[in-house]
């Protein structure tokens, strides 16, 4: 079975391929899927960390053996990064006078921490499964003298089968006649790629760096939330049975007749008492500012919006590409064998 053709694989075939590749460790009781940009895995995520760490160290050793065009022995730049991270951890240990054994922060330990922060992705519909996966990974990559790595940017609670990628959302928006509407918020969301790359490169060697990771992540969430909320509503509309009048009300929303469609989608603007909102802390009712035609259609659209939000919440729609702020290879997006 070829990984290059993974889009055509059924869930059962994916599980079989995982077991063939990684052994019988991918058991039916596992909940969270984890992946990297070079490989994907269904099963206990800490096995993937070990596998990737071994592959990385083997590649470093192999490169040192085959490079023969240098007057001096080749040394991978990755080793310099490992050494610097280890030095930072040792300094923190010395500062707090903690006992430690140098073997506990050898190259493999450092590489595993790096892989954990940069290369592991997971989505599960069950929030407890996500938290348990974090605990399993923290325990497996625990490093004396360093805090637990920040993982919220890659391990998410959601449904990996339900949600749009940006291209799909734009195509669907074109069907409604509003494809130009998404450009500005999409650019804002995609601009977060630099922040996500910076977050992934923070080594979390002390509490200050973990705090920095959290601050960067909060900023990314804030910038991507308008587009994410909008696309969730757009996705949920496909699931709703809409009458001709309902579709007219939706087009009025996309045309901006009720106000900024993105602010309405995320609940910052509400459309009167019929709009249940989305829990925005600074929600503002703008129904009294609507024109006559829009005011007549607003209650109908508010009902549609409520249904769409409830569906997106109940199904835990996950727009992974928007949440990441950059395009990921298909291989990096994984679902558990339960299809969530």
C-alpha positions in Angstrom: 0.0 0.0 0.0 1.5 3.3 -1.1 1.5 6.4 1.2 1.5 8.6 -1.9 -2.0 7.4 -2.6 -3.3 7.9 1.0 -6.2 10.1 -0.1 -7.8 7.0 -1.6 -7.3 4.8 1.5 -10.3 3.8 3.7 -10.0 4.2 7.4 -9.5 0.4 7.7 -6.7 0.5 5.2 -5.0 3.3 7.0 -5.1 1.3 10.3 -3.7 -1.7 8.5 -0.9 0.3 6.9 -0.1 1.8 10.3 0.1 -1.6 11.9 2.2 -2.9 9.0 4.6 0.1 9.4 4.8 0.5 13.1 3.7 -2.9 14.4 0.7 -3.9 16.4 1.1 -0.9 18.7 -1.7 0.8 16.9 -4.5 -0.9 18.9 -8.2 -0.4 18.7 -8.4 1.3 22.1 -6.2 4.2 21.1 -8.0 7.5 20.7 -5.7 10.3 19.4 -4.0 10.4 16.0 -0.7 12.2 15.7 1.2 13.0 12.6 4.3 14.8 11.3 4.9 16.6 8.0 6.8 13.6 6.8 4.7 10.7 8.2 1.4 10.0 9.8 0.5 7.6 12.5 -2.6 6.2 14.2 -2.0 4.9 17.7 -0.2 5.9 20.8 1.5 9.2 19.9 4.7 8.7 22.0 5.6 5.7 19.7 5.7 8.2 16.9 8.0 10.5 18.8 10.5 7.7 19.4 10.3 6.6 15.7 10.9 10.1 14.4 13.7 10.7 16.9 15.5 7.6 15.8 15.0 8.5 12.1 16.4 12.0 12.7 19.5 10.8 14.6 20.1 8.1 12.0 19.9 10.7 9.2 22.4 12.9 11.1 24.8 10.0 11.4 24.3 9.0 7.8 25.0 12.6 6.5 28.2 12.7 8.5 29.3 9.5 6.8 28.5 10.3 3.2 29.6 14.0 3.1 33.1 13.8 1.5 33.5 17.2 -0.1 34.6 19.0 3.0 38.2 19.3 4.2 36.9 19.0 7.8 34.6 16.2 9.1 31.0 17.2 8.4 28.9 18.1 11.4 25.2 18.5 11.1 23.8 22.0 12.1 21.1 20.1 14.0 23.7 19.0 16.5 24.6 22.6 17.3 20.9 23.3 18.0 20.8 20.2 20.3 23.9 21.3 22.1 22.5 24.8 22.6 19.2 23.5 24.0 21.0 21.1 26.3 23.3 24.0 27.6 20.2 26.2 28.3 18.6 23.3 30.3 21.9 22.7 32.2 22.1 26.4 33.1 18.5 26.3 34.5 19.3 23.1 36.5 22.4 24.8 37.9 20.5 27.9 38.8 18.0 25.9 40.8 20.6 23.4 42.1 18.6 20.4 41.0 20.3 17.0 40.9 20.5 15.5 37.5 22.2 12.9 35.4 23.7 14.1 32.1 22.4 11.0 30.3 18.9 12.2 31.0 19.5 15.1 28.6 21.4 13.3 25.9 20.8 13.9 22.1 17.8 11.6 21.9 16.0 13.3 24.8 16.5 16.7 23.2 15.4 15.6 19.8 12.3 14.1 21.3 11.4 17.4 22.9 11.9 19.2 19.6 9.8 16.7 17.7 7.1 17.0 20.3 6.8 20.8 19.9 7.3 21.0 16.1 6.1 17.8 14.4 3.3 16.1 16.4 -0.3 16.9 15.4 -3.5 15.5 16.8 -7.3 16.0 16.7 -9.9 14.1 18.7 -13.6 14.8 19.3 -13.2 13.8 23.0 -11.5 16.6 25.0 -10.4 14.0 27.6 -8.6 12.0 24.9 -6.7 15.2 23.9 -5.6 15.9 27.5 -4.6 12.3 28.1 -2.5 12.4 24.9 -0.7 15.5 26.3 0.0 13.7 29.6 1.3 10.7 27.8 3.6 12.8 25.6 4.8 14.9 28.6 5.6 11.8 30.6 7.5 10.3 27.7 9.5 13.3 26.9 10.1 14.6 30.4 13.4 16.3 30.8 15.0 17.1 34.1 15.3 20.9 34.5 12.9 21.8 31.8 9.1 22.5 32.1 6.5 20.6 30.2 6.3 21.6 26.5 3.4 23.8 25.3 1.2 21.5 23.1 -2.1 23.4 22.6 -1.0 24.6 19.1 -0.9 21.1 17.7 -3.2 18.9 19.8 -6.8 20.1 19.3 -10.2 19.1 20.4 -12.3 18.8 17.2 -13.7 16.6 14.5 -11.0 16.1 11.8 -13.6 14.8 9.3 -15.8 17.9 9.4 -14.5 21.3 8.3 -13.2 23.2 5.3 -9.8 24.0 4.0 -9.6 27.5 2.6 -9.8 26.5 -1.0 -13.0 24.5 -0.3 -14.4 27.5 1.6 -13.7 29.8 -1.3 -15.3 27.5 -3.7 -18.4 27.2 -1.5 -18.5 30.9 -1.1 -18.4 31.3 -4.8 -21.5 29.2 -5.0 -23.2 31.8 -2.8 -21.8 34.6 -4.8 -19.4 36.1 -2.2 -16.0 34.8 -3.1 -14.3 38.2 -2.8 -15.5 38.6 0.8 -13.0 36.2 2.2 -9.8 37.7 0.9 -9.0 40.2 3.6 -9.7 37.9 6.7 -8.0 35.0 4.9 -4.8 37.1 4.4 -4.9 38.1 8.1 -5.2 34.4 9.1 -2.6 33.2 6.8 -0.2 35.9 7.9 0.0 34.0 11.2 2.3 31.5 9.6 5.3 33.5 10.8 3.9 33.5 14.4 3.2 29.8 14.2 6.8 29.1 13.0 8.2 31.3 15.8 6.0 29.4 18.3 7.3 26.1 17.1 10.9 27.2 17.4 10.6 28.2 21.0 12.3 25.4 22.9 10.3 25.8 26.2 13.5 25.4 28.3 12.0 27.5 31.1 8.7 28.9 32.3 9.3 32.2 30.5 9.6 30.4 27.1 6.4 28.3 27.8 4.7 31.6 28.6 6.0 33.1 25.3 4.6 30.1 23.5 1.2 30.6 25.1 1.2 34.3 24.3 2.1 33.6 20.6 -0.7 31.0 20.5 -3.3 33.4 22.0 -2.4 36.0 19.3 -2.7 33.4 16.5 -6.1 32.3 17.9 -7.3 35.9 18.0 -6.2 36.7 14.5 -7.7 33.5 13.0 -10.9 33.5 14.9 -13.0 35.7 12.5 -12.1 33.5 9.5 -12.5 30.3 11.5 -15.9 31.2 12.8 -17.1 32.3 9.4 -16.0 29.1 7.7 -17.6 27.0 10.4 -20.9 28.7 9.7 -20.4 28.3 6.0 -19.7 24.6 6.4 -22.7 24.1 8.7 -25.0 25.7 6.1 -24.4 22.7 3.9 -26.0 20.5 6.5 -29.1 22.6 6.9 -32.3 22.2 4.9 -32.8 25.8 3.6 -35.9 27.1 1.9 -35.8 29.7 -0.8 -36.4 32.4 1.7 -33.7 31.1 4.0 -31.2 31.2 1.1 -32.2 34.7 0.4 -31.5 35.6 4.1 -28.1 33.9 3.9 -27.1 35.9 0.8 -28.1 39.1 2.5 -25.7 38.1 5.3 -22.9 37.5 2.8 -23.7 40.7 1.0 -23.2 42.6 4.3 -26.8 43.8 4.5 -26.8 43.0 8.3 -23.3 44.4 8.9 -19.8 42.8 8.8 -20.5 39.1 8.0 -17.4 37.9 9.9 -18.3 39.9 13.1 -21.8 38.5 12.9 -20.4 34.9 12.5 -18.3 35.1 15.6 -21.0 36.8 17.6 -19.5 40.2 18.1 -22.5 41.7 16.3 -25.9 40.2 17.1 -29.2 40.6 15.2 -31.7 41.2 18.0 -33.4 38.9 20.5 -33.6 36.0 18.0 -29.8 35.8 17.7 -28.5 33.6 20.5 -25.0 34.9 19.9 -21.7 32.9 20.3 -20.6 33.9 23.8 -18.5 36.9 22.6 -17.5 39.0 25.7 -18.2 42.3 23.9 -21.3 41.3 21.9 -23.3 44.3 20.5 -26.9 44.2 19.2 -27.0 46.1 15.9 -30.5 45.2 14.9 -31.7 48.8 15.4 -29.2 50.0 12.8 -30.4 47.8 10.0 -32.3 49.1 7.0 -35.9 48.2 6.5 -35.3 45.2 4.2 -32.5 43.8 6.3 -34.5 44.3 9.5 -37.3 42.1 8.0 -34.9 39.3 7.1 -32.7 39.5 10.2 -34.9 37.3 12.4 -35.0 34.5 9.8 -31.2 34.6 9.4 -30.7 34.7 13.2 -32.6 31.4 13.4 -30.4 29.9 10.6 -27.3 31.2 12.4 -28.4 29.7 15.7 -28.9 26.3 14.0 -25.6 26.5 12.2 -23.7 27.4 15.4 -25.3 24.6 17.3 -24.4 22.1 14.6 -20.8 23.3 14.4 -20.5 23.0 18.2 -22.1 19.6 18.5 -20.1 18.2 15.6 -16.9 20.0 16.8 -16.1 21.2 13.2 -12.4 21.6 12.9 -11.0 23.9 10.2 -7.4 22.7 10.7 -5.7 24.7 8.0 -7.1 28.0 9.3 -6.3 27.0 12.9 -2.7 26.3 11.8 -2.4 29.6 9.9 -0.5 27.9 7.1 -1.0 25.1 4.6 -0.1 21.6 5.8 0.5 18.5 3.7 -2.3 16.0 3.7 0.0 13.6 5.5 0.1 15.9 8.5 -3.6 15.8 9.0 -4.7 12.7 10.8 -8.0 11.3 12.1 -8.3 8.5 14.6 -9.5 5.1 13.5 -12.9 6.0 15.0 -13.2 8.7 12.4 -13.0 11.8 14.7 
